């Protein structure tokens, strides 16, 4: 019980610090974010209501009539009610709506690619570690080399080969916008279009990340093979396949769960370079647009969602890790 209380308290404090930092960032930036955002909103002769001006002022800390503490409490109040402000680059669309539109694409693409790379890396690493010293060890330098290739270069190579030269894959987008001009459609052909458009971005992520999982699992597998319980299982005459799966691989994969939790948390952040290269409408591309357009409200909203997701994923994996390994609970 002490372990669970300590972990919950730690993540609550971390959550408070992250949200507070998100509140302070626009207020410590040089210049006047409020004036910049209001100027962008007034482009093209737009008339802004007083409610919009007050909302932008309160969001970015330009309300000189109230104290910083009052602004801080008001900020927390808006966060609790899900009010993330209005985007200046896509006025008058709320930030929450933009994030809600981009989030499913990122979670589906990056989440699926992360899970696939993790599963392939763990299975491949267990196999290579079990047959260490044989020809399968050559998978380690190959996958490590692929992991060292920059994201953007690998993405451009895949586009040049499979899209430009061979014409097998689409170049950009999450679906065929010419076939579905009105937006996403809940039909089987639409999901087929989404699947085809996601192949190259997902392949980029998997190829670039599977090497790390494989190398880490391989090293842990080699270390686990020297443990006493594995030697005891061998002395009992158990089948090699049972020793590999139930004794060696099962225990060797435990440290990888922590890294997998962190990777899952950052799924929401998206693969910024990959989404930008393929013009994929995810959180990563949305973040780049917010930074380029100095859209402070959108930047704050994206950073907040990413922070909350990373903390939630790490919290769940931390609790799961403590449940799987009793030593963590005793030492925590």
N, C-alpha and C positions, 0 to 999 in steps of 0.2 A: 504493500500500500504506500509506503514511503517513496518508493521509486516512481509510482504513477503520479503522486502529488508533486514531486520535484519536477518531473518532466512537464506536467501541465502548467505549473507555475513558471517554468523557464520559457515556454512558448507563449504564454500570455504576456510576459514582460517583453519578449522579442516582438510580438505583435504590436504592442503599444509603442515601442521604440520605432518600428518601421512606419506606422501610420503617422507618428509625430514628425519623423524626418520627411515624409511625403508632404506634410503640411508646411514645414519650414522652408523647403527647397525654393519655391517661387518667391518667398519673402526675403531670401538672402542673395538672390541673383542680382547682378548689376542691372541698372535701368529700371524701368517701370513696366512690369508684365501686364498690368491692367491697361495702361495706355496703348501698348502694342496690340493687345487682344481687341480692345474697343475699336482701334483704328482698322484692324482687319475686318471686323464685323460691319463697319460703316462703308466699306468699299462698294463702289457702284451706286452710291447714293442711298444706301439702306437706312431706314429710319428705325432706331432702336427704342424699344419701350423702356420706361424707367425701371420696370421689374428686371429686364435683362441687364441693364447697367448695374443695378444693385447686386444682382446675382454674380456677375463677373467680378465686381469689386470685392464682394465678400469672399468669393472663392480664391482669389489670388492675393488677398491681403492688402488691398488698397483702401480699405475703409479706415480713414484716419480718425473717424468719430468714435471708434470703439477700440478698446484695448486689445493687445495681442491675446490675452487670455480669453476674452469674449469671442474673438475670432476662432480661437482653438476649440472652444466648446461648440460653437456653431458648426465648425467643420466636422466634428465628431457626430453632431446631430444629423447632418446631411449624409454622412457615410452610413449611419445606422439605417436611414431611410432609403439608401440606394441612390441618392442624388449625387452624381459625379460631375455635374455642370453641363455647359453647352459647348460644343466644338466650334472653334472659330474658323477652321478650314472648311467645315461642312455645315455652317450655320443654316438653319437653327436646329440641327439634329442633336439630340442629347448624347453625351459621351457614352452613357450606359447602353444606348441602342447600337452605337457603332461597335462597341466591344462585343455585344451580344451577337452581332452579325458576323464578326470575324472569328470569334472564339470557336465555334463548331468546326470550321475548316482547319484551324491549327490543331485542335485536339485530335481530330480524326487523322490528319496526315502525320503530324509529328508523333502523336501518341502511338499510332499503329507502327510507324517506322522504328520508334524507340523500343517497343515491345519485341518486334521481330529481331532487331539487332541484338537485344539482350538474350533472347532465347537461343539464337544462333551462336552467339558468343559463349554462352554457358555450356551448351551441348558440345560445340566444337572444342572449347577449352578442356572439358572433361575428357573428351576423346583423345586429344593431343597429349594431355597430361598422363593418361593411362598408358598410352603407347609411346611414351617419351623415348627419344633416342632412335626412333625409326623415321621412315620417310614422311610421316604425317607432321613431324616437327617443322617441316618446310612451310606449313601454313602460317606459322608465327611471323617470320619476316615478311611474307607476302601481305598478310592483313595489316601488319604494322606499317609497311610502306604505303598501302592504300589509305591508312588513317592519317599519314603525314601529308597527304596531298591536300592543298587548300580547298575548302568547300566550293568557292566560286569557280575555281579552275576545273574541278571535277564536274560541276554542274554545266559549265559551258561546253566541256568535251562531250558530255552525254547529249546535250542539245544539238551540237554540231553533227554528231554521228547518227543518232536515232531520229532526229527531227528534220534536220536540213538535208543530210546526205541520203538517208534511207527513206525518209518520209513516213516512218512507222508511228511516231508519237507526236502529239500536239506540242507546240512550243511554249505557250503561255496560258495562264488562266486555270480555273478550277473545273470548268465545264465549257461546253461549246455555246458561246454566247449568241452565235448566229442561229443555232437551232432552238435555243431557249432564250429569246430576247426579253421575256417578261420575268426572268429570274429562275431560281430553283423550282423544280417541279417534282412532286412525289410520284415518280413513275419509274419503272424498271429501266427504260432506255436512258433516263436522266442519270440514274446511279451508275449505269454502264459508262456514260460519258465522264462522270466524276472519277471513276476507277481508272480509266485510261489516262486522264489528265494528271492523276496523282502518282502514276508509276515512276516517272523520271525523278520528281522531287523526293519520293520515298526511297528510291534506289540511291540517290545521292546521300541521304542521311544514313541509310543502312551501311553502305560501303565505307563511309567515313567514320563510323562509330563501332562497328563490329570488332575491329582489331583490338580495341582497348578491353572489351569484355573478354575476348578470347585469351589474350595474354594474361590478364589478371586471374582468370579461372584456371588456366594451365599452371601457373606458378603455385596457386593455392592447392591444386590437385597434387602436384609433386610433393609439396610439404605435407599434405594430409596422408599420402601413401606411406610416410615414415612413422606415422603415429602408432601407438601400441594397440589401439583397438582394431586397426586395419591388419596389423600383423597377427593379432589373435584370431581374427576372422579367417585369415589365410591358413593358420595352423589348424583350425577346426575343419578345414576342407570344404568351405562354402564355395559355391560356384563363382568364378571370376566376374560374371555379369552382375551377380547380386552384390558382391563386394564393391564393384565399381559404382553401382547406382545407390545402394542403400547405406553404404558406409563411407566411401571416399567422396563421391560427387555431392552427396547430400550435405556433408559437413563442410566441404570446400566451397560450396555456393553461398554459405551464410554471410561471409564478409561482402559479397557482391550485392546483397540486398540493400545495404546502406547506400551504395552508389546508385543502385537502381531507383531508390526512393528520391534521391536528389535529381536524377535524370527525369523522373516523372514530374517532379515539381516544376522543372524548367520547360516541360512540354508546352505550357501555356505561353511562355515567352516566345515560342516558335523558333524556327531556324531562320534568322533574319536574312542571311545571305541567300539561302535557298529560295525563300519566298520572294525575295527581290528579283532574283534571276528569272524565276518562272512566273513572275507577276501573280503569285498565289495570294488570294485575298484573306490572309491570316493576320494574327496579332503582330508578327514580326514586320510585315509590310506596313501595317497600320502605325506601328511605332516609328518607322522611318518617316512616314508622311507627317506625323505629329512633330518630329524634331525638325524636319525641313521647313515646315510651315509655322514654327514657333507656336504651336497650339498647346499652351501650357495645361489647359484643362484636360485635353486628351492624353498628354504625357503623364499627368498625375493619375488619371484613371487607369491607364495601361500599367504603370509601375505598381499601383496599388493592387490590381488584380494579380499580377505576377507575384508580388510579395506574399499575398494571402495564399496563393496556390502552392508556392514553394514551402511555406511554413506548414500548411496542412499536410502536404505529402510527406515532409520530413517528420512531422508529428506522428502520423500513422505508421510510418516505417520504423520509427523509434520505439513505439509501443509494440509493434510486431516483433522487432528484434529482441526486445526485452522478454517477450513471451517465449520466443524460440530458444534463446540462450539464457538460462538462469543466472549465469555468471554476471551478466549485465545488470540484472536486478540487484544482486548482492553488492556489486561495486558501485551502483548508481545512487 
